[in-house]
Amino acid sequence: MSTFSDNLLILRKKRGISQKAASEESGVAFRSYRRYEAGEREPSLSIACILADFYGVTLDQLAGRAPLPEEKL
């Protein structure tokens, strides 16, 4: 089962954007975003909701409790 930080990295890479771009576009502070992706910190529920909405996934998918959606061809 994937972890939150793994899924954050996977989703960002699928979008083809940098951590800086992801933080700016989602409205999450860069240092915090970087730490979430590195697994150094876990976000509050409100930030997790923002990130799930930004990537178009559910909280369960982001947290690794459900599989991430497959890419549409």
C-alpha positions as CSV (number, residue, x, y, z in Angstrom):
1,M,0.0,0.0,0.0
2,S,1.3,3.4,-0.9
3,T,1.9,6.2,1.6
4,F,0.7,9.8,1.4
5,S,4.1,11.0,0.4
6,D,4.5,8.4,-2.3
7,N,1.2,9.3,-3.8
8,L,1.9,13.0,-3.7
9,L,5.1,12.4,-5.6
10,I,3.3,10.1,-8.1
11,L,0.5,12.6,-8.7
12,R,2.9,15.5,-9.2
13,K,5.1,13.5,-11.6
14,K,2.0,12.5,-13.6
15,R,1.2,16.2,-14.0
16,G,4.8,16.9,-15.1
17,I,5.3,19.8,-12.7
18,S,7.9,20.8,-10.2
19,Q,7.4,20.9,-6.4
20,K,7.5,24.7,-6.6
21,A,4.8,24.7,-9.3
22,A,2.6,22.3,-7.3
23,S,2.9,24.4,-4.2
24,E,2.1,27.6,-6.0
25,E,-0.8,26.2,-8.0
26,S,-2.3,24.5,-5.0
27,G,-1.7,27.4,-2.6
28,V,0.3,25.3,-0.2
29,A,3.6,26.8,1.1
30,F,6.6,25.4,-0.7
31,R,8.5,24.3,2.4
32,S,5.5,22.5,3.7
33,Y,4.8,20.8,0.3
34,R,8.3,19.7,0.1
35,R,8.2,18.2,3.6
36,Y,4.9,16.4,2.8
37,E,6.3,14.8,-0.3
38,A,9.5,13.8,1.5
39,G,7.5,12.2,4.3
40,E,9.0,14.5,6.9
41,R,5.6,15.9,7.9
42,E,1.9,15.1,7.5
43,P,-0.6,17.8,6.5
44,S,-3.6,18.9,8.5
45,L,-6.9,17.7,7.2
46,S,-7.7,21.0,5.5
47,I,-4.4,20.9,3.6
48,A,-4.9,17.3,2.7
49,C,-8.3,18.3,1.2
50,I,-6.7,21.1,-0.8
51,L,-4.1,18.7,-2.2
52,A,-6.7,16.0,-3.0
53,D,-8.8,18.6,-4.8
54,F,-5.8,19.9,-6.6
55,Y,-4.9,16.5,-7.9
56,G,-8.5,15.4,-8.5
57,V,-8.4,12.4,-6.2
58,T,-10.2,11.4,-3.0
59,L,-8.6,11.7,0.4
60,D,-8.6,7.8,0.6
61,Q,-6.6,7.7,-2.7
62,L,-4.2,10.4,-1.6
63,A,-3.7,8.6,1.8
64,G,-3.1,5.2,0.1
65,R,-6.3,3.6,1.4
66,A,-7.6,3.3,-2.2
67,P,-5.8,2.9,-5.5
68,L,-4.9,6.0,-7.5
69,P,-7.0,6.5,-10.7
70,E,-5.5,5.1,-13.8
71,E,-4.4,7.5,-16.5
72,K,-7.0,8.0,-19.2
73,L,-5.7,7.1,-22.7
